Amino acid sequence: MPPKAKAYRSWSRRSTNFNRSDTPERRAARARAQILSLAQTQLRNHPEVERLAEAVAEGRCDPYTAAEQLFAIPVEAPQTGKVNDANK
């Protein structure tokens, strides 16, 4: 192993900054990414997506109105086994 690599490895093992702590900001960023990913999956699997896409493609509706309609139509959330605050 080259001397600089050995020195870096030695320093990184001693450094308290090498392993980042799990800050509230990092946890919030991970939670945000997970929420957006799940929301995107639900939207892709929404039962009205195809109907709305056809309406936009045929010029009967614009994409903004279609998106608003998609959000207005309730979809049953998948069961996760966790209790929501509303169900407590």
C-alpha positions as CSV (number, residue, x, y, z in Angstrom):
1,M,0.0,0.0,0.0
2,P,1.4,3.4,-0.9
3,P,2.6,5.6,2.1
4,K,0.0,8.3,1.5
5,A,-2.8,5.7,1.5
6,K,-1.5,4.2,4.8
7,A,-1.3,7.7,6.3
8,Y,-4.9,8.5,5.2
9,R,-6.2,5.1,6.5
10,S,-4.5,5.8,9.8
11,W,-5.8,9.3,10.0
12,S,-9.4,8.2,9.1
13,R,-9.5,5.6,11.8
14,R,-8.4,8.1,14.4
15,S,-10.6,10.9,13.1
16,T,-14.0,11.5,14.8
17,N,-15.2,13.3,11.7
18,F,-14.8,10.2,9.5
19,N,-18.0,8.6,10.6
20,R,-20.8,11.1,10.2
21,S,-23.4,11.2,12.9
22,D,-27.0,10.7,12.1
23,T,-28.3,14.2,12.6
24,P,-32.0,15.2,12.6
25,E,-31.4,16.9,9.2
26,R,-30.1,13.7,7.7
27,R,-33.0,11.6,9.1
28,A,-35.5,14.2,7.8
29,A,-33.8,14.1,4.4
30,R,-34.1,10.3,4.3
31,A,-37.7,10.4,5.4
32,R,-38.5,13.1,2.8
33,A,-36.9,10.9,0.0
34,Q,-38.8,7.8,1.2
35,I,-42.2,9.7,1.3
36,L,-41.7,11.1,-2.2
37,S,-40.7,7.7,-3.5
38,L,-43.8,6.1,-2.0
39,A,-46.0,8.9,-3.3
40,Q,-44.6,8.5,-6.8
41,T,-45.2,4.8,-6.7
42,Q,-48.8,5.3,-5.6
43,L,-49.4,7.9,-8.3
44,R,-48.0,5.6,-11.0
45,N,-50.3,2.8,-9.8
46,H,-53.3,5.1,-9.4
47,P,-56.4,3.5,-11.2
48,E,-57.2,6.8,-12.9
49,V,-53.8,7.5,-14.5
50,E,-54.5,5.9,-17.8
51,R,-57.9,7.6,-18.2
52,L,-56.4,11.0,-17.4
53,A,-53.4,10.4,-19.7
54,E,-55.8,9.6,-22.6
55,A,-57.7,12.8,-21.8
56,V,-54.6,14.8,-22.0
57,A,-53.3,13.1,-25.1
58,E,-56.7,13.7,-26.8
59,G,-56.7,17.4,-25.8
60,R,-59.8,17.0,-23.6
61,C,-57.8,18.1,-20.5
62,D,-54.5,19.8,-19.8
63,P,-51.8,18.1,-17.7
64,Y,-52.2,20.5,-14.8
65,T,-55.9,19.9,-14.4
66,A,-55.3,16.1,-14.8
67,A,-52.8,16.2,-12.0
68,E,-55.2,18.1,-9.8
69,Q,-57.9,15.6,-10.5
70,L,-55.5,12.7,-9.8
71,F,-54.8,14.2,-6.3
72,A,-58.5,14.8,-5.7
73,I,-59.4,11.1,-6.2
74,P,-58.8,9.1,-3.1
75,V,-56.8,5.9,-3.3
76,E,-56.7,3.2,-0.6
77,A,-53.3,3.2,1.0
78,P,-51.5,-0.2,1.3
79,Q,-51.5,-1.7,4.7
80,T,-48.1,-1.4,6.4
81,G,-49.0,-2.9,9.8
82,K,-48.2,0.4,11.5
83,V,-50.8,2.5,13.3
84,N,-51.5,6.0,12.0
85,D,-52.1,8.8,14.4
86,A,-55.6,9.1,13.1
87,N,-56.3,5.5,14.1
88,K,-55.1,5.8,17.7
